[in-house]
């Protein structure tokens, strides 16, 4: 039990954003589309919507890597599955039922995570990484090499999902601002759910498993079931991100199922800070926005971005989100 308390305190130390900071950040995001152009223009609104979708994806992986200690290179399989669920259910002549698509994306991704997790959860360390990579690529080739959903050509979503309630159109996702606020609401719910989960006994157990799984087993915890549950929850949230991705772009390809997307999410949480929801969000913002900026500067933008990551990791071992905590510690020490 002492170990559990200590690991809980460790996880809290990585959380560098206070409740007030979260409220301010979400309030600023909420009013962003209302700002005058060019700041609040369509391009920037769609770009921030993309950032928030990637933040949901990164936060789902953070649950595995940062809190449970499970490094997965197949996480994009759940993100892509959620996107393909939308594409396969979307009618060609009208908007599809958004509630049904959302349920299919999240439940389908969770079921896929349950099946894969049950098969890989007995492996550890590098073996777990390689097996999740293998299963992720297996899902990739299922969609890439078969005609299940367009094969290598991908599939289109001609209309954004319809979320009408008894004929009442409470939100029109075809409007850029409405879609932006819908994504923001999804991000708030996803992060809020994860925060509540991590503050619960279940979340404390996950952190304990990360730091000392053998001691947690000795304390009576069924660590295998806890890790499997975390794997399923992470897959479900990745499916939510995939649903929003398909709704935003109206086109999905097998590439979003590949290990490259899993690698991108892993870079986001490392860049932002492991073991922190704020780190996942900060990393997603930095990754997407810097990629856009560097690519506008030069065609060799990957060199600039790689150099930035190296410098950031070397100077900020707790990630970009840990910078605020580091400044606070220096202020208290002074």
N, C-alpha and C positions, 0 to 999 in steps of 0.2 A: 504493500500500500504506500509505503514511503517513496518507492520508485515511481508509482503512478502520480503522486503529488508533485514530485520533482519534475517529471516529464511534462506535466500540465503547466507548471510554471515556466518551463522552457518554451513551450509552444506560445504562451502568452507574451513572452519577451520578444518574440518575432513579430507580433502584431503591432505594427508601428502607426496605425491610423486609429485615432480615437473615434468615438461615436459622433462627436461634433464635426470632426473632419469628414467623416462619411456623409453626414447630412449636408454639409457645405458643398462637397464634391458633387453629390447627386442633384442638389439645387442648381448648381452652375450648369450641369449637363442638361437639366430640364429646360432651362431658359435659352440654351444655345441656339436652337432654330429660330427664336424670336429676335435675335440680334440682326442689325442691318447688314446687308451685303457689303463686302464679299465674305465677311466672317460667318454670317449665318446663312450663306447661300446653299444651293442644292448640293454642290460638290462636297462642301465641308460637312454638311449634315449626313450625307451618305457615307462619307469617310468615317465619321465618328460612330455611325451605326455599325460599320464593319469592325471598328475597334472594340465596341461593346460585345459584339458577337464573339470575337476572338477572346475577349476577357472571360466570357462564360466558358468557352472551351478550355482556356488556361486554368480557370478556377476548378473545373472538374478534374483536371490532371493534378492540380495542387493537392487535392484530397488524397490522391494515391501517393505521390512522390513526397510532398512536403510534410504530410501528417502521418502517413502509414508506412512510408519507407519503401514503397513498391514502384520501382522505375519501369514504366511501360513504354515500349516503342510501337505498340499497336493500338494506341488510344484513338487514332484517327479513324479506325474502323467503325467506332460507334458514332463519331461525328458524321462520317460519310453515310452511314446507314440511315441516320435521321434525315439527312438531305434527300437520299434516294427514296425514302418512304413518302416524302412529299411529292416527288416527281412521279412515282408510280400511282399515286392516288389522285393526282391533279387531272381534271377533265381538260380537254383541248378547246372546248367552246365556251366555257364559263368558269367562274371562280369555284374552287372546291370548298368543301366544308372544313374550315380551319380547325375546329375542335377535334374532328376525326383525324385530321392530318397530324395535329400536335400530339394526340394520344398515341397514334401509330408510331410517330418518330421516337417519342420518349419510351414508350412501353417496348417497342421493337428493339431499340438500342439496349434497354435494360435486360431484355431476354437474351440478346446476343452476348451481353457481358456476363450474364449468369452461366451460359453454356461454356464460353471461353474461360471464365474465371474458375469454374469447377474443374477444368482440365489443366490449368496452369498453376493453380494456387499452391500445389505441393512442391513447386520448385522455388529456389531462392537465388538471390544475387544475380550474377551474370547469366545464369540459366533462365531465370525468370524474364530477364530482358530479351534474351534470344527467342524464347518460346512465344512471348507476346508479339515480338516482331514477326515471327513465322505465321501466327494466326492472323495478324493484321494484314500481311501480304496475301494470305489465303483469301480473305474477304475481298481484297483489292482485285485479285485475279478472277474471282467469281463474277464480279461486275464488269471487269475489263474484257474477259475472254468469252463471255456468253452474251446472248441477246436478251438477257433478263430485263435490262432497262437501257437499251440503246448501245450496249457494248462499249467499245473504246470511244465512240462518238458522243456518249453521254445522253442526257435527257433534258427536255425543256419543261419549265413550269410557266405556262402562258399567262396566267392570272395569279395575283397574290391571293392567299387564302382568305375566305370569308368567315368572319367571326360574328355573324348575326345571331341574336338571341330572340327567338320567337318572331322573326321577321324584322326586328329592330336592329338597324345598322349602327351600333354604338361606336365603331371605329372603322375607317376606310383605309386599309393598308396600301392602297394604290397611291395615296397622298404621301409625299416624302416625309413631311413632319409627323403625320400620324404613325407611319411605320417606325420612325425614329423613337417616338415616345413609347411605342409598343415594345421595342427592343430594350429601351431603358427600363421599363417595368419588368421585363423578363430578367434583366441583369439584377435588379434590386431583389426580386423574389429568389433568384438563384443564390445570390450572396447571403441574403437573410436566412434562407433555409440551411445553407452550409454553416453559417455562424451559430445558429441554434443547435445544429447537429454536433458541432465541435465543442460546444459548451456543455453538452450532455455527458452522461456516463459513457455512452458509446464513443463519443469523440475523445474523451480522456483515455479510454482503452486503446484507441488507435494510436495515439501518441506514445503510450506505454509500449505497445507492440513495436513501434518504430525503434525505440531506444533499447529495449531489452525483451525480445519476444519470449525467450526461455523463462525469464522470471515471471512474465505475465501468465504463461502456461502453468507454472508452479503455483501461482496465486489462484488458479481455478478458472481462468479465462479460456474459452475455446477460440484460440487465436485464428484458426483456419476460417471459422464462420465469420468472425469479425472482419477479416481481410476480404473475404468473398462479398460480404455486404457492402464494404467500402467500394469494391470493384464495380458492383452493380449500380450503386448510387452515382459513381463517377461516370459510368457509361450512360446512364439515363440523362444526366446533365449535359454530357457531350452530344447526345441525341437532340436535346433542346437547341444547342448551338447549331447543329446541322439543319434543323428545321428552319431556323431564322436565316441561315446562309442561303438555303434554297429559295426561301421567300424573297430575299433581297435581290439576288442575282437572276433568278428565273432560269437557271441553267446549272446542271451538276454534271461532273465528269468523274471518272474513276480516280483521277489524281488526288482528290480530296480524301481518298481512303488510304493513300500510300504512306509509307513511313516518314516521308518528308514533312507531312503535316504534323505527325506526332513529334518529330524533331523540332519543328517550329514552336509547338506548344511547350516543349521541354525547355527550349531556349528562353521563352517568355518568363517562365516561373523562376528559372535560374537568374535571369537578368533582373527581374523584379524583386526576388527574394524568396527562398524556400521557407515553407512553414508559415506563410502569411497570405491571407486572402487579399490584403492590400498589395502584396507582392505580385500576385497573379494579375490583378487589374493594372498595376503600374507597368509590369512587364509587357502586357498586351499593348498598352498605349505606346510605350517606347518602341516596341518591335514594329508595329504597323506604321506609326508616324515617321519614325526614322527611316524605314524602308522606302516610304513615299518620298521623303526629302532627299535621301542619298541617290535614289534612282533618277530624280530630276536633275541632279548635279552631274552625274557621269554614268556611262554604261558599265563601268567597273565598280558600281556602288557596293557590291558584296565585299570588296576589299575594305572600304571605309567602314561598313557595318561590322565586319569581323574585327577590325581594329578597335572599334568602340566597345564591343563585347569584352574583348581581352582586357582593355583598360578598366572597364566598369567592374569586372569580376575581381581584378587584382586590387583595386582601390576600395571596393565596397563588397567585402565578403558576404554581407547580409543582404546584398542587392540594393536596387535603387530605393525601394520602400524603406530600407533600414537606415537611409541617410538621415531622416528626420529623428529617429530614435538615437542615432549616433550624435547628432547635434544637441539633443536634449541631455544626453549623458555628459557631454563636455560642459554644457551650461551648468549642470548640477555640480560637477566636479570643481568648476571655477568658483 
